[in-house]
Amino acid sequence: MRKIYAQNLTYTDSIIIPQTHTDTVLKALIAVYNATNLPARNTVISQYNIHSFPIPNVNHLYVDADSNLTWMHQLKLGNIPTGNTQVDSLISEYDLTRQSYTNYYGLFPYHVVTLTSDSSYNLPPLADLFENISGVYISESVSVIGGGNDISASIYPNYVQLVYSLGWEDCPSSCIYRHYWEFNVYYDCSVQYIGEYGTALPVVPVPTISVSGLYCTNETLTVTISGANSSSLNNQATATSQFTLSSVTPTSYVISASNYSYPASPATSSISISITDCSTLATSINENQSYSNISIHPNPANEFIELVMKNEILMTQKAHFYIYNHIGQLVKEGEFIFNERAMKIKTEDLENGAYVLSLFSSHDQSNSFFNFNKRFLISR
């Protein structure tokens, strides 16, 4: 319909829309819709749900006529045929039905009846036929003005070109910015994605979620969310960007945050927190305090733990270390030589929670010259 009027084709005076034009464009649209293997298809259809705009009205017709007319009274009652030959002939020929009837509370000398059809028609010439009926003030099809997302179609000998566009900013005035995706649809329904162009789509920053405190029962965690316009805790929306968590029993939390600003793609982040009973680690590793020549500090730790020797008996000894989390999983290992009284192990890659550090002088732990197990906490 937009093509017919934009190019002033002879069909502007035809109520029936040429089936050739209808089928050609419709089949191309369906082909793109079915091309789910193309990422660009998923962008324009699944992500942005782009439709043509403004959409020509091809189904609804408004007739403003004298409410005292017999046929208007019949339409008010929902009766078809109405008894008026001209009205009934148009209703029958174009499969029209009465959708609604409005009297505007007597403010106007006419009432308005809305006629609709399951078929699509070029409505302006049909409205002209209704206006020629005695007692009709005006008949029209209502269209929408402004701008928005759109699809344009151009028909070529070998293919149909479909251009999907996304508009934003001041779209009542036809949109300031616009981004385009172009497809060629061949007559065997194969789809070729040509590319995209126009104003670059905005990118929103990924929100950040920070948690401070111990991941232990009977402790308080402080959660701070930055750069998000929505967030949730265990799939329940949160009202503030900062809140506290505490539990007397082991439990888990999932915190999610999203930052969205049309038409940018949403940026999301999520973290999981497991609250454990840090007083008794659920591992097969028992804390061993018998070897008193080594101590750990700081505890709780942040970016590192430092091992301090209280005498020189272990100097020049090679040590193998293993760090286990609260469920007994090995999360870090390595080796070093005690060549000074203090030795640091980086813990910046460990999450908040409780851990056990095990030290041995050999990978063969049964023949180790020494062994040392100590529980420590990570808290940021």
N, C-alpha and C positions, 0 to 999 in steps of 0.2 A: 504493500500500500504506500509506503513512504517513497519507494522508487517511482511508482506511477505518478505521484503528485510532484516529486522533485524534478522529474524529467518531462512533466506535462504530456504523458502518453495519452493516446486516444481512449484508454480505459478509464480516464477520470470521469467520464459520463456513464460508465457501465456499472450497474449495481453488482453484477456477478464479477468476482475476481478471477482473472484467467488462471485456470488450473495449472498451466505450464509453469507460470511464475511461482505459484504456491508450492507445487511439488518439488521443484528444483531447489528452492531455498530450504524447505523443510527437510528434505533428504540430506542436505549438507549439514544442517544443524544436528540431525540425529547421528550422522557419521562422526562428527566431532565428539558428541556426547558419549558414543560407544568406544572412542579411542582411548581407553583407560591406560594404555601402555605409554602414553605421552605425558610427561610431567606437566607440560603447559596446559593440557586439557584439565588436569586435576586442579590447577591453579584457577582457571577461569570459571570452572563449573563447581567443583567441590569447595574450594576455599572462598571464592568471591561471589559465586552464584550469579554470574553476569547475565542479564537479560537485555533486550532492546529497550531503549527509552529515548524519546517518548513513544509509548505504545499506541499505535492507531486504534481507535475504538471500532471494532468490526462486529460487535454483538448487541450493543445497547442503543436504543433510539428513544428520544424524549419527544413527546407530542404535547404541546400546550394548547388547550382548546376550551371553548365555552362549556362550562360545566352543566348548562341547561340542555345541551344537546342530548337526544335520546341515546345515541351510540356511546357518548361519554358516560352516561348513567349506567349503561350495560357494562362498560369496562370497569366502572367503579365497583360493580357487583361481581366482577370476574366472569361475565358471560360473553362467550364467543361462539357463534357469530353475534354481531351487535345489531344487525338489521340495516346497517348502512352499506350499500353495495360497494362503494369505493374503498371504505375501510376494510371490509371483510375480504375483498379481493386481494389487497396488499398483504393482509395478515396471512391469508391462505397461501399465496404465491411464495412468500419468503419465510414461511414456517415460524411466524411470530407468536409469542405468548405474552400475556400481561404479567409483568413482574411486580409492579407496584403502582399505587395511585395516591397522589398527594393533593390535598386541597389548600395547603398553606393557611389554614385557619381563616379563610375568607379575606385574606389581605389583598388578593388579586382577583380580577374578573375571570380568570381562567384557572383550570385545574391541570395537573401534569400527570400523564400516564407514561410509564416506562414500559417499552416493548423490547423483548429480547428474543434471540434466536440461537440455537445450537450451531448453526452454520455461520460462516464468516462472510460479510458483505462489505462492499464499498458504500458506506451509509450516507454520505452527503447527497447523492442523487436520489436515494430512497426518501430521505428527509424532504427533498423538493417535491416529491409526489404527494406526501402527506400535507405539505403546506398548500397545495392546490385544492384541498378539500375545504368546503365551506365551514366556517366556524373555527378553523385552526389558526391560532395566532402565530405560532412558530413551531418548527420541528427541527431538531438538531441532534447530532452525535457529539458528546462532550469529549474533548481531547485534553491532554495534559501538556503544560508548557514547562520550560526550564530545562535542566540537564541532569545527567546522572550516568550510571553505567550504560553501556550501549553495545549493540552488535550491528555491524554494517555488512551488507552482502553485495558482491559484484559478480555478475555472470559472464564467464568467458567461454570460448568454444570448447576448451578441454577441461575446464575445472570451474568451481565456484570459489571465490575468495571470500572468506569470513574473517572480519577483523573485530575482535572483542576488545573493548576498552573500559578502563576503570577511571572514573572521574571523582575528584574530591576538592573540597574547599569552595564554598559559595556556589553550590550546584543549582540553586534556584535561578542563578544568572548564568547557567550553562557550564559551570565548573571552571576553576582557575587552572587546575592541573589534570593531566590525563596520561595514562599509560596504556600501551597497545600490545596485543598478541595477535599474530597473523597466521592463518591456516589456509592452505589450498586443499580443497576437497575435489577429487576427481570423480568422474561419473561412474566408476566402479566402486565408489564409496571408500576408497583408500584416502587417507589423510596425511598430508605433509605439513609439518610445523615449520614455518618460515623463520620466525624470530619475534623478538619484542623490541619496542622502542618507545620514545616519549619521555615524559618526566620520570626520573628515577623514583622508585617506590621508597618511601621513608623506612628507616630501620630504627626500632626502639631498643634501648639498652636492656640487657638481661638483668632482672632483679637479683639482689643478693640477700642471702639468708645467713645470719650469724647466730651462733649459740654459745653462750658463756656459762660456765659452771660445770659441776661434775655430773656425769651420766650415772648417777647412783641413786638408790632409794633414799628417801628422807632428805634429799638435797633439793635446792631450787635452781632451775635453769632459767636464764633470761634469753628470750628469742627476739631478735631485731631484724625486721624486714625493710629493705630500702629499695626504692625505685620500682615499686609495684602498685598497680591500682586495684588488685584483688589478691587475696591470699586465703589459705584454708589450713585447718589442722584436722587431720584424719577425715578429710573430705567435708568438713563443716567450715563454713565461711567464718573468718576472723574479723572482728570489728576494728582492731587497732593494729598498728605496725610494730608494736612492741608488747610482749606479754610474757608471763612466767609459767613454767611447768614444774610440777612436783608430784611425786607418787610415793606411797609407802610400800608398794609392791612392785616387782619387776613388770615392766610394760614397754610398749613401743609407740612411737609417734611418727607420723609422716607430715611434714610441713611443705606446702607448695605455695608458690607465688607466681603471679602472671602480670606482665606489663603489656598493655594493648592500646594502640591509638590508630584508628582507622586512617588509611587503609593498610598500615603496616602489619606484617605477620606477628602474631603474639609471641612474645619472648617469655619463656617459663624457666623456672628452676625448682628443684625439689631436693629435700634431704630426709633421711630416715634416722631416727634416734632410738636406741635401745637402752632403757633404764634397767640397770642390774643391781643386785645386792652385792655391793663391793666389799662387804665384810667377810663374805665366804665365796671365793671364786669357784665357779662350777667347772673345774678342770681336774685332771689327774695329777697336777703339779702342786705339791704342798710347799708352802713357804718354809725355807730352811734358814734358821737363824744361828745354826751351830758354827758357821764360819764367820767369825766376828771381825776378821781382818779387812772386810770390804763394807763400805756403806754407800747408799745412793742419796743424792740430793740434786736438785730440789725435788720434793715429793709432797704435794702434786707438782708435776713438771709441765712444761709448755713445749719449747722448741728442742730441748735436749735433756738427757739425764747425765749426771757426772758420777763416775765411780771413783771412790777415794780409798786408797790403801792406808791402813793404820800402821803398817810396818813394811820393811823392805823384803820380806820373804818371797813375795810374788814378783819382784822386779825381774825383768827379762823373760818372764814366763808368757808363753802364747796362750791366749784365751779365746774360746769359741763362745759366742753369745747367741741366745735364742729368746725372742720375745713372743709371748702367747697372749691372745686376748681373753676376754672373760668366759668364752665357751671352749677354750683350749685349742684354738686354731693358731698355727704358727704364722705370724704376720711380718716378722723381720728376723734376719739372722746375719752373722758376719763374724769376723775375727780381728784381733789386734794383739799387740804385745804390750805388756805392762812395762813401759820404759820410763815411766814417771809416776808420781804418786796419784795423779788424777787422769782419768780418761773419759772423754765425752762420747756419747752415742746420740746421734740425731733422732729426734722423735717428732719432727715437724709434720711428717706424713701420717702420723697416727691420730685417730679420732679421739675425742674425749671419752674417758672411760677407765676401766681397771685393767691392768696387765700384770704379767709375771715375767721377770727377767731371770733367765737361767744362764750360769757361766760354768764352763768346763775347760779343762786344759787340753782336751783331745776330743775329736769327733766321736771316738769310741768312748762313750760316757762311762762305761763300766770300768775302764782303765784310767779314768781321769785322776790327775794328781790332786785336783781340788774340784769341788762343786759348790755352787752358791745359787740359791733361789730366793727372790725377793719380790714382793708385790709392790707396785707403784701405780700412781694415778696420773692421767693426763687431764688437765683442766685449762681452758682458755677463756 
